[in-house]
Amino acid sequence: SMGEQAVVVLRGHGGGLTSVDLSSGEGHWAVTGSQDNTVRVWDWPVDRELQTLQQGASVWSSQFSPDNTKVLLTSDKIAALWDLRDGRREVTLSGHRLFVNQ
């Protein structure tokens, strides 16, 4: 490549990284999902972890809501919506027979 290098490296997951999403608007956050059963929210310009959400199973995708206050994730056979303001799982959508990965 043409002299490309990482702008920032986010370290903290204990398993393979499976997803990354950047906040919209003027936010400067990143959300990462991992096979270590967590979603982590970062202030990425300063490489600082803000929050860890314990999912209980490998996380396959994670994405901010349009207003950056929630994260939708998929984990094994469920989709879950977490509220970042209080760190609680708000909704769990289950019933899938196969793994949900997006």
C-alpha positions as CSV (number, residue, x, y, z in Angstrom):
1,S,0.0,0.0,0.0
2,M,1.0,3.6,-0.3
3,G,2.5,4.3,3.1
4,E,-0.8,3.7,5.0
5,Q,-0.7,3.3,8.7
6,A,-3.2,3.0,11.5
7,V,-4.7,6.2,12.9
8,V,-5.4,4.5,16.2
9,V,-5.2,1.0,17.6
10,L,-8.0,-0.1,20.0
11,R,-6.8,-2.8,22.4
12,G,-8.9,-4.6,25.0
13,H,-10.9,-7.5,23.5
14,G,-9.8,-10.9,24.6
15,G,-11.0,-12.6,21.4
16,G,-11.2,-12.1,17.7
17,L,-12.8,-8.8,16.5
18,T,-15.9,-9.4,14.5
19,S,-17.4,-6.0,13.9
20,V,-16.7,-2.2,14.0
21,D,-19.0,0.7,13.5
22,L,-18.3,4.5,13.8
23,S,-20.8,6.9,15.3
24,S,-22.7,9.3,13.0
25,G,-22.8,13.0,13.1
26,E,-20.4,14.8,15.3
27,G,-19.7,11.9,17.6
28,H,-16.2,10.4,17.7
29,W,-17.1,6.9,19.1
30,A,-16.5,3.4,17.8
31,V,-18.3,0.3,18.8
32,T,-16.6,-3.1,18.4
33,G,-17.9,-6.6,18.8
34,S,-15.9,-9.7,19.6
35,Q,-15.8,-13.4,20.1
36,D,-14.9,-12.6,23.7
37,N,-18.7,-12.1,24.3
38,T,-18.5,-8.3,24.6
39,V,-19.3,-5.1,22.8
40,R,-17.0,-2.2,23.6
41,V,-17.6,1.5,23.0
42,W,-14.6,3.7,22.5
43,D,-13.6,7.3,22.2
44,W,-11.4,6.4,19.3
45,P,-9.4,9.5,18.7
46,V,-7.9,9.2,22.2
47,D,-7.9,5.3,22.3
48,R,-10.0,5.2,25.4
49,E,-12.6,2.5,26.3
50,L,-15.8,4.1,27.5
51,Q,-18.1,1.1,28.1
52,T,-18.2,-2.7,28.0
53,L,-21.4,-4.6,27.4
54,Q,-21.4,-8.3,28.4
55,Q,-23.4,-10.2,25.9
56,G,-22.8,-13.8,27.1
57,A,-22.0,-15.2,23.7
58,S,-19.9,-14.2,20.7
59,V,-20.9,-11.0,19.1
60,W,-21.1,-11.1,15.3
61,S,-22.2,-7.6,14.4
62,S,-22.7,-4.3,16.2
63,Q,-24.0,-1.0,15.0
64,F,-24.9,2.4,16.5
65,S,-28.5,3.7,16.3
66,P,-28.8,6.9,14.2
67,D,-28.7,9.1,17.4
68,N,-25.7,7.1,18.9
69,T,-27.5,6.3,22.1
70,K,-28.1,2.6,21.4
71,V,-26.2,-0.4,19.9
72,L,-27.9,-3.1,18.0
73,L,-25.9,-6.4,18.0
74,T,-26.3,-9.9,16.8
75,S,-25.0,-12.8,18.9
76,D,-25.5,-16.4,18.0
77,K,-29.3,-16.9,17.6
78,I,-30.4,-13.5,18.8
79,A,-30.4,-9.8,18.1
80,A,-30.3,-7.4,21.0
81,L,-30.7,-3.7,21.5
82,W,-28.6,-2.1,24.3
83,D,-29.1,1.5,25.6
84,L,-25.7,3.1,26.1
85,R,-27.0,5.7,28.5
86,D,-27.6,3.1,31.2
87,G,-25.7,0.1,29.8
88,R,-28.8,-2.1,29.9
89,R,-30.1,-4.5,27.4
90,E,-33.4,-3.0,26.3
91,V,-34.8,-5.6,23.8
92,T,-33.8,-9.2,22.9
93,L,-35.2,-10.7,19.7
94,S,-34.8,-14.5,19.8
95,G,-36.3,-17.4,18.0
96,H,-33.9,-17.7,15.1
97,R,-33.0,-21.3,14.4
98,L,-29.7,-20.4,12.8
99,F,-27.0,-18.0,13.8
100,V,-27.7,-14.3,13.2
101,N,-24.7,-12.6,11.8
102,Q,-25.9,-9.2,10.5
